[in-house]
């Protein structure tokens, strides 16, 4: 049995690497997503019922207009 690392003390980069190496570790994934959200708390969290594709399209459209 291996001991899990302390996700709270890991950097975002370290935690990302751990998640990529341990894709079935849901606890690590949640810790990583929580850390990302804490760094950018203004980010939007979507529910399964929401149309994320539409939100992405609107975001890309707004970014395209910013470039002009």
C-alpha positions in Angstrom: 0.0 0.0 0.0 1.4 3.3 -1.0 1.0 6.5 1.0 -0.7 9.4 -0.8 1.1 12.7 -0.9 -0.2 15.7 1.0 -2.1 17.5 -1.8 -2.4 20.7 0.2 1.4 21.2 0.3 1.9 20.4 -3.4 2.3 23.2 -6.0 -0.2 23.4 -8.8 2.5 22.0 -11.2 3.3 19.1 -8.9 -0.3 18.3 -8.4 -1.0 18.4 -12.1 1.8 16.0 -12.7 0.5 13.7 -10.0 -3.0 13.8 -11.5 -1.7 13.0 -14.9 0.3 10.0 -13.6 -2.6 8.8 -11.4 -5.7 9.4 -13.5 -7.9 7.2 -11.4 -7.2 9.2 -8.2 -10.4 11.3 -7.9 -9.2 12.8 -4.6 -6.1 14.2 -6.3 -8.2 15.5 -9.2 -10.6 17.3 -6.8 -7.6 18.8 -4.9 -6.1 20.0 -8.2 -9.4 21.5 -9.4 -9.9 23.2 -6.0 -6.4 24.6 -6.2 -7.0 26.0 -9.7 -10.3 27.5 -8.6 -8.7 29.1 -5.5 -6.1 30.7 -7.8 -8.7 32.2 -10.1 -11.9 32.4 -8.0 -13.7 34.3 -10.7 -13.7 31.2 -13.0 -17.1 29.8 -13.7 -18.2 26.3 -12.6 -20.7 24.7 -14.9 -23.3 22.1 -13.9 -23.9 19.0 -16.1 -27.2 20.5 -17.3 -25.6 23.6 -18.7 -24.5 23.9 -22.4 -20.7 24.3 -22.0 -20.2 24.3 -25.8 -22.3 27.4 -26.1 -20.3 29.1 -23.3 -17.1 28.2 -25.0 -18.3 29.6 -28.3 -19.3 32.8 -26.7 -16.0 33.1 -24.9 -14.1 32.5 -28.2 -16.2 35.1 -30.0 -15.5 37.7 -27.3 -11.8 37.0 -27.5 -11.9 37.4 -31.3 -13.5 40.8 -30.9 -10.8 41.8 -28.4 -8.1 41.1 -31.0 -9.7 43.5 -33.5 
